[in-house]
């Protein structure tokens, strides 16, 4: 009986965590070839941005890691806005961004420089 009760408590706690924690939502990226600037908007809703936020972003140019950026909060309760300069990016190159949540999951987006 104690094992069943313990299992039920663990199950309820894990469901509570999964409801409150979610990976970043949509990732929007655009690259300006005139100034080599990558503009990023990551949708990630949170009621407590000091505890549940986009905590890490990795940017790769043609599969080589260029940028790793860690955070302790996010821009606001709905999104994380970012700007990165990526010198040397040229037409046909691939830029891949991975955004990680401080609680659960990640989201990846890839664009081709035009």
Secondary structure, 3 states (H helix, E strand, C coil): CHHHHHHHHHHHHHHHHHHHCCCCCCEEEEEECCCCEEEEEEECCCCCCCCCCEEEEEEEECCEEEEEEECCCCCCCCEEEEEEECCCCCCCCEEEEEEEECCCCEEEEEEECC
